[in-house]
Amino acid sequence: MNEHGLVMLEGQGMYLLGDDWHEVWQDDFIWMGPYCPQLFYPTGWGPSAYLLYKDVNRDVVF
């Protein structure tokens, strides 16, 4: 499974999820299911930053 979570830390931008564009702003959160094509480009006058969390390779056998 390859799920993602995104938190916009500052700025704004457009995020492509599958075939749909979504405008994101500071403090927005996006959850993305597995195998979802994605792309981000910043908009606005200031810098943009986001934190991307990927839940991958977490099934560890001890």
SVG drawing of the C-alpha trace seen along z (x, -y; Angstrom):
<svg xmlns="http://www.w3.org/2000/svg" viewBox="-11 -38 25 50">
<polyline fill="none" stroke="black" stroke-width="0.4" points="0.0,0.0 1.3,-3.5 -0.9,-6.1 0.1,-9.7 -0.7,-12.7 0.1,-16.3 0.1,-19.3 0.6,-22.8 3.1,-24.6 3.0,-27.9 2.0,-29.6 -0.5,-28.3 -0.5,-26.2 -2.3,-23.9 -2.2,-20.1 -3.2,-17.5 -4.8,-14.4 -5.7,-11.9 -7.5,-14.0 -8.6,-16.9 -6.8,-20.1 -7.2,-21.4 -6.2,-24.7 -4.4,-24.4 -3.5,-27.0 -1.5,-27.1 -2.8,-24.7 -4.7,-22.5 -4.5,-18.7 -4.8,-16.2 -5.1,-12.5 -4.2,-10.6 -5.0,-6.9 -2.5,-4.5 -1.4,-4.8 -2.9,-8.3 -1.0,-10.4 0.0,-13.7 1.7,-17.0 2.2,-20.3 3.0,-23.8 3.2,-26.9 1.1,-30.0 1.0,-33.3 3.8,-35.8 5.5,-34.1 7.3,-30.8 5.3,-27.6 6.3,-24.6 4.5,-21.3 5.2,-18.2 4.5,-14.9 4.0,-11.8 4.3,-8.4 3.2,-5.2 5.4,-2.7 7.5,0.3 6.1,0.4 5.4,4.1 8.6,5.2 9.0,8.8 11.2,9.2"/>
</svg>
